[in-house]
Each structure stands twice: as structure tokens, then as C-alpha cells.
Amino acid sequence: MLQSFTHRDNPYGHGNSNIAFQQELDELLETDVEYRDNPSLARLCYLVADLINQWEKLEMKSRRISGSTSTQSSSDKGKHSRIDDPVGG
């Protein structure tokens, strides 16, 4: 999981968003004392989920600022291309 966002087998691994996310995750893991002292899958999942939540908030804020609010229905959300997936599915 630690390099899955940029792994060579991930077809989206060389995308800018994946590289940026992986860099932020690496920094977070290095600075998180609890994870560094006692690495666990539970702590890793918590940190990844928190980082994803931060990215989603920034994306929403960016859309509000630019004035492009998405009014996509829930049925349309599943129809977007996998290429749009920022973490490579």
C-alpha cells in the first residue's frame, strides 16, 4: 500500500495527482509518531482516509471558488471514466 499510488503496475501511477498524493502520504507517515513507533494497518488506513478527506475538501473548495459546482446525480457519478479517478481505482 505504501507505494501503490505510484507503483509501476498502477496504470495511473505516473499521474500528477497520484504522485502528489503519494508524496503527501509519505511525509505524513514519516511525521506521524504513532505510525512510526508502531506501524499498523489500522493506523495506515486512518491516515490514508484522513488524507483523502482533506483532498476532497480542497477539491470542493476549489470548485466553489472557480464557480463550477457539480450537480451530478448519484446515477451519473458511476458513469464517469476511470481515468477521472485520482487514486487509480
C-alpha positions in Angstrom: 0.0 0.0 0.0 2.8 2.4 0.8 3.8 2.9 -2.9 0.6 1.6 -4.5 -0.4 5.1 -5.8 2.8 5.4 -7.8 3.7 1.8 -8.4 4.7 0.9 -12.0 1.8 -1.7 -12.2 -0.7 1.1 -11.4 -1.8 2.5 -14.9 -2.4 5.9 -13.2 0.8 5.8 -11.1 2.5 8.4 -13.2 -0.4 10.9 -13.0 0.4 14.2 -11.2 -2.4 13.7 -8.6 -1.1 10.2 -7.7 2.5 11.4 -7.4 1.4 14.4 -5.2 -0.9 12.2 -3.1 1.9 9.6 -2.6 4.4 12.4 -1.6 1.9 13.8 1.0 1.2 10.3 2.3 5.0 9.6 2.6 5.5 12.8 4.5 2.5 12.1 6.8 3.8 8.6 7.6 7.3 10.0 8.4 5.9 12.6 10.8 3.2 10.6 12.5 4.7 9.4 15.8 2.1 6.7 16.4 2.6 5.1 13.0 6.4 5.5 13.2 6.6 3.9 16.6 4.1 1.1 16.0 3.2 0.8 12.3 -0.2 -0.9 11.9 -2.7 -1.4 9.1 -5.4 0.3 11.2 -3.2 3.4 11.6 -2.3 3.4 7.9 -5.9 3.2 6.9 -6.8 6.0 9.3 -4.1 8.2 7.9 -5.0 7.5 4.2 -8.7 8.1 4.9 -7.9 11.4 6.6 -5.7 12.5 3.7 -8.3 11.5 1.2 -10.8 13.6 3.2 -8.5 16.6 3.1 -8.1 16.3 -0.7 -11.9 16.1 -1.1 -12.4 19.2 0.9 -9.8 21.1 -1.1 -11.4 19.9 -4.3 -14.8 21.1 -3.2 -13.4 24.4 -2.0 -11.6 24.8 -5.4 -14.8 24.1 -7.3 -16.7 26.7 -5.2 -14.1 29.3 -5.8 -14.0 28.7 -9.5 -17.8 28.6 -9.7 -18.1 25.1 -11.2 -20.3 23.3 -8.7 -21.1 19.8 -9.7 -24.8 18.8 -9.6 -24.2 15.3 -10.8 -26.9 12.9 -9.8 -25.9 9.7 -8.0 -26.7 7.6 -11.0 -24.4 9.8 -13.2 -21.5 9.5 -10.7 -20.9 5.8 -11.5 -20.8 6.6 -15.2 -17.6 8.7 -15.2 -14.5 7.3 -16.8 -11.9 5.5 -14.6 -9.4 8.0 -16.0 -11.0 10.6 -13.8 -10.2 8.5 -10.7 -7.5 10.5 -8.9 -6.1 7.5 -7.0 -6.2 4.9 -9.8 -9.2 2.9 -8.6 
